[in-house]
Amino acid sequence: MIMINESGKGDFGHEKASLNEQLEKEQEKLRKLGEEALKNGIPLTQDEAFMAQNRKVDALVVKIIKETEQHRKKQRER
């Protein structure tokens, strides 16, 4: 989703920054879950909370890439 600013143009920079901030938060959660699992001797692939968070981070990365590609495509069309 791209926000529309007062000039009527898409505010891709704001949206990307928001997604990047969300990604950083989710990556931090993933890092903490990974550290906790390893501290408890649990392999990361067997830790359900870690794997669920990993999928969440992966989905955000895909979303950011897709939105960046869409933005670039629109820029080239102008």
CYANA upper distance limits for C-alpha pairs under 8 A (distance plus 0.5 A):
  1 MET  CA     15 GLU  CA      7.87
  2 ILE  CA     10 GLY  CA      6.23
  2 ILE  CA     11 ASP  CA      6.49
  2 ILE  CA     12 PHE  CA      6.14
  2 ILE  CA     15 GLU  CA      6.48
  3 MET  CA     10 GLY  CA      6.06
  3 MET  CA     11 ASP  CA      5.60
  3 MET  CA     12 PHE  CA      7.45
  3 MET  CA     14 HIS  CA      8.18
  3 MET  CA     15 GLU  CA      7.20
  4 ILE  CA      8 GLY  CA      6.11
  4 ILE  CA      9 LYS  CA      6.03
  4 ILE  CA     10 GLY  CA      5.01
  4 ILE  CA     11 ASP  CA      6.10
  5 ASN  CA      9 LYS  CA      6.29
  5 ASN  CA     10 GLY  CA      6.74
  5 ASN  CA     11 ASP  CA      6.41
 11 ASP  CA     15 GLU  CA      7.02
 12 PHE  CA     16 LYS  CA      6.45
 12 PHE  CA     71 HIS  CA      7.82
 13 GLY  CA     17 ALA  CA      6.58
 14 HIS  CA     18 SER  CA      6.71
 15 GLU  CA     19 LEU  CA      6.73
 16 LYS  CA     20 ASN  CA      6.50
 16 LYS  CA     64 ILE  CA      7.62
 16 LYS  CA     68 THR  CA      8.46
 17 ALA  CA     21 GLU  CA      6.59
 18 SER  CA     22 GLN  CA      6.72
 19 LEU  CA     23 LEU  CA      6.54
 19 LEU  CA     60 LEU  CA      8.09
 19 LEU  CA     64 ILE  CA      7.34
 20 ASN  CA     24 GLU  CA      6.67
 20 ASN  CA     64 ILE  CA      8.31
 21 GLU  CA     25 LYS  CA      6.87
 22 GLN  CA     26 GLU  CA      6.72
 23 LEU  CA     27 GLN  CA      6.47
 23 LEU  CA     57 VAL  CA      7.08
 23 LEU  CA     60 LEU  CA      6.89
 23 LEU  CA     61 VAL  CA      7.91
 24 GLU  CA     28 GLU  CA      6.66
 25 LYS  CA     29 LYS  CA      6.90
 26 GLU  CA     30 LEU  CA      6.71
 26 GLU  CA     53 GLN  CA      7.89
 26 GLU  CA     56 LYS  CA      8.08
 26 GLU  CA     57 VAL  CA      6.62
 27 GLN  CA     31 ARG  CA      6.61
 27 GLN  CA     57 VAL  CA      6.90
 28 GLU  CA     32 LYS  CA      6.75
 29 LYS  CA     33 LEU  CA      6.68
 29 LYS  CA     53 GLN  CA      7.98
 30 LEU  CA     34 GLY  CA      6.56
 30 LEU  CA     50 PHE  CA      6.79
 30 LEU  CA     53 GLN  CA      6.28
 30 LEU  CA     54 ASN  CA      6.89
 30 LEU  CA     57 VAL  CA      8.43
 31 ARG  CA     35 GLU  CA      6.68
 32 LYS  CA     36 GLU  CA      6.65
 33 LEU  CA     37 ALA  CA      6.60
 33 LEU  CA     49 ALA  CA      7.70
 33 LEU  CA     50 PHE  CA      6.05
 34 GLY  CA     38 LEU  CA      6.63
 34 GLY  CA     44 LEU  CA      6.99
 34 GLY  CA     50 PHE  CA      6.71
 35 GLU  CA     39 LYS  CA      6.49
 36 GLU  CA     40 ASN  CA      6.74
 37 ALA  CA     41 GLY  CA      6.74
 37 ALA  CA     42 ILE  CA      5.52
 37 ALA  CA     43 PRO  CA      7.36
 37 ALA  CA     44 LEU  CA      6.95
 37 ALA  CA     47 ASP  CA      7.28
 37 ALA  CA     50 PHE  CA      8.31
 38 LEU  CA     42 ILE  CA      6.01
 38 LEU  CA     43 PRO  CA      7.06
 38 LEU  CA     44 LEU  CA      7.60
 42 ILE  CA     46 GLN  CA      7.21
 42 ILE  CA     47 ASP  CA      7.02
 43 PRO  CA     47 ASP  CA      7.07
 44 LEU  CA     50 PHE  CA      7.04
 44 LEU  CA     51 MET  CA      7.76
 45 THR  CA     50 PHE  CA      8.21
 45 THR  CA     51 MET  CA      6.95
 46 GLN  CA     51 MET  CA      8.24
 47 ASP  CA     51 MET  CA      6.72
 48 GLU  CA     52 ALA  CA      6.55
 49 ALA  CA     53 GLN  CA      6.70
 50 PHE  CA     54 ASN  CA      6.51
 51 MET  CA     55 ARG  CA      6.73
 52 ALA  CA     56 LYS  CA      6.88
 53 GLN  CA     57 VAL  CA      6.75
 54 ASN  CA     58 ASP  CA      6.64
 55 ARG  CA     59 ALA  CA      6.63
 56 LYS  CA     60 LEU  CA      6.87
 57 VAL  CA     61 VAL  CA      6.77
 58 ASP  CA     62 VAL  CA      6.79
 59 ALA  CA     63 LYS  CA      6.68
 60 LEU  CA     64 ILE  CA      6.66
 61 VAL  CA     65 ILE  CA      6.70
 62 VAL  CA     66 LYS  CA      6.61
 63 LYS  CA     67 GLU  CA      6.63
 64 ILE  CA     68 THR  CA      6.54
 65 ILE  CA     69 GLU  CA      6.63
 66 LYS  CA     70 GLN  CA      6.66
 67 GLU  CA     71 HIS  CA      6.61
 68 THR  CA     72 ARG  CA      6.71
 69 GLU  CA     73 LYS  CA      6.60
 70 GLN  CA     74 LYS  CA      6.72
 71 HIS  CA     75 GLN  CA      6.67
 72 ARG  CA     76 ARG  CA      6.75
 73 LYS  CA     77 GLU  CA      6.86
 74 LYS  CA     78 ARG  CA      7.16
